[in-house]
């Protein structure tokens, strides 16, 4: 597998994962808005924190990979 195709695979996978994490974040925020229990709000806030951290990781990966694939094009 060439460096370019490997980078493209990572880019595609990271983009897909980022989309899914963004969807989970939206769902979590929606559920957090409607939560009436303090325990549920705390739990969802913790989940949201973890999802946000994952989103930033995928964004960092994408920022690193995109210039490599742009040069190969």
C-alpha positions as CSV (number, residue, x, y, z in Angstrom):
1,X,0.0,0.0,0.0
2,X,1.5,3.3,-1.0
3,X,1.9,6.2,1.4
4,X,-0.8,8.2,-0.6
5,X,-3.4,5.4,-0.5
6,X,-2.7,4.8,3.2
7,X,-3.2,8.5,3.8
8,X,-6.4,8.4,1.8
9,X,-7.7,5.4,3.9
10,X,-6.9,7.3,7.1
11,X,-8.6,10.4,5.8
12,X,-11.7,8.6,4.7
13,X,-12.0,6.6,8.0
14,X,-11.3,9.7,10.1
15,X,-13.9,11.7,8.2
16,X,-16.5,9.0,8.7
17,X,-15.7,8.7,12.4
18,X,-15.9,12.5,12.8
19,X,-19.3,12.5,11.2
20,X,-20.5,9.8,13.6
21,X,-19.0,11.6,16.6
22,X,-20.7,14.8,15.5
23,X,-24.0,12.9,15.3
24,X,-23.5,11.5,18.8
25,X,-22.7,14.9,20.1
26,X,-25.9,16.3,18.7
27,X,-28.0,13.5,20.2
28,X,-26.3,13.9,23.5
29,X,-26.9,17.6,23.6
30,X,-30.5,17.1,22.7
31,X,-30.9,14.5,25.5
32,X,-29.1,16.8,27.9
33,X,-31.5,19.6,27.2
34,X,-34.5,17.4,28.1
35,X,-32.9,15.6,31.1
36,X,-34.7,16.3,34.4
37,X,-32.5,14.2,36.6
38,X,-29.3,15.7,38.0
39,X,-27.6,12.3,37.7
40,X,-28.7,12.0,34.0
41,X,-27.4,15.6,33.3
42,X,-24.1,14.8,35.0
43,X,-23.7,11.6,33.1
44,X,-24.6,13.2,29.8
45,X,-22.2,16.0,30.5
46,X,-19.4,13.5,31.1
47,X,-20.3,11.7,27.9
48,X,-20.4,15.0,26.0
49,X,-16.9,15.9,27.3
50,X,-15.5,12.6,26.0
51,X,-17.2,12.9,22.6
52,X,-15.9,16.4,22.3
53,X,-12.4,15.2,23.0
54,X,-12.7,12.5,20.4
55,X,-14.0,15.1,17.9
56,X,-10.9,17.2,18.5
57,X,-8.6,14.1,18.0
58,X,-10.3,13.3,14.6
59,X,-10.0,17.0,13.6
60,X,-6.3,16.9,14.4
61,X,-5.8,13.7,12.4
62,X,-7.6,15.3,9.4
63,X,-5.6,18.5,9.6
64,X,-2.4,16.4,9.5
65,X,-3.5,14.2,6.6
66,X,-5.3,16.6,4.2
67,X,-2.1,18.4,3.1
68,X,-0.5,15.1,2.2
69,X,-3.4,14.0,0.0
70,X,-3.6,17.4,-1.5
71,X,0.0,17.2,-2.6
72,X,-0.6,13.8,-4.1
73,X,-3.5,15.0,-6.2
